Amino acid sequence: MMTEAPFLPRERLRKHQEYFQNAQKHTYLKGRYDKITSVAIPLALASTVIVLIGRGMYNMANGVGKKQ
């Protein structure tokens, strides 16, 4: 019987496990680029939506931007 080689050496895997188990941050913010995907992108989308809704309300209140 042949066995497959592991993806990572055991020492490196153990080091990663210790890092993720002992870190004080939330699980979804532990990677290098996780702050971008779980904080910055949703904030950018929310701010864009708020600006567009405000612009639409202003246009409806003042009758601006109507099509003939």
C-alpha contacts under 8 A as a table, 3 or more apart, distances in Angstrom:
res1	aa1	res2	aa2	distance
6	P	9	P	6.66
8	L	12	R	6.58
8	L	13	L	6.21
9	P	12	R	5.46
9	P	13	L	6.28
10	R	13	L	5.04
10	R	14	R	5.98
11	E	14	R	5.09
11	E	15	K	6.18
12	R	15	K	5.05
12	R	16	H	6.31
13	L	16	H	5.15
13	L	17	Q	6.19
14	R	17	Q	5.04
14	R	18	E	6.19
15	K	18	E	5.23
15	K	19	Y	6.26
16	H	19	Y	5.09
16	H	20	F	6.27
17	Q	20	F	5.31
17	Q	21	Q	6.04
18	E	21	Q	5.17
18	E	22	N	5.92
19	Y	22	N	5.47
19	Y	23	A	5.95
20	F	23	A	5.58
20	F	27	T	7.62
20	F	30	K	7.28
23	A	30	K	7.82
25	K	29	L	6.51
25	K	30	K	6.57
26	H	29	L	5.53
26	H	30	K	6.79
27	T	30	K	5.74
28	Y	31	G	7.57
28	Y	34	D	6.84
28	Y	38	S	7.81
29	L	34	D	5.22
29	L	35	K	5.99
29	L	38	S	7.65
30	K	34	D	6.74
31	G	34	D	5.25
31	G	35	K	7.98
32	R	35	K	7.59
33	Y	36	I	5.57
33	Y	37	T	6.92
34	D	37	T	5.30
34	D	38	S	5.98
34	D	39	V	7.96
35	K	38	S	5.39
35	K	39	V	5.32
35	K	40	A	6.68
36	I	39	V	5.63
36	I	40	A	4.85
36	I	41	I	6.29
37	T	40	A	6.24
37	T	41	I	5.64
37	T	42	P	7.64
38	S	41	I	6.63
38	S	42	P	6.67
39	V	42	P	5.76
39	V	43	L	6.20
40	A	43	L	5.19
40	A	44	A	6.13
41	I	44	A	5.10
41	I	45	L	6.21
42	P	45	L	5.09
42	P	46	A	6.04
43	L	46	A	5.12
43	L	47	S	6.08
44	A	47	S	5.27
44	A	48	T	6.15
45	L	48	T	5.16
45	L	49	V	6.20
46	A	49	V	5.14
46	A	50	I	6.21
47	S	50	I	5.10
47	S	51	V	6.23
48	T	51	V	5.20
48	T	52	L	6.22
49	V	52	L	5.14
49	V	53	I	6.08
50	I	53	I	5.18
50	I	54	G	6.10
51	V	54	G	5.13
51	V	55	R	6.16
52	L	55	R	5.05
52	L	56	G	6.14
53	I	56	G	5.07
53	I	57	M	6.18
54	G	57	M	5.14
54	G	58	Y	6.18
55	R	58	Y	5.12
55	R	59	N	6.15
56	G	59	N	5.08
56	G	60	M	6.16
57	M	60	M	5.14
57	M	61	A	6.05
58	Y	61	A	5.17
58	Y	62	N	6.16
58	Y	64	V	7.94
59	N	62	N	5.36
59	N	63	G	5.61
59	N	64	V	4.71
59	N	65	G	6.39
60	M	63	G	5.18
60	M	64	V	6.67
61	A	64	V	7.96
63	G	66	K	6.54
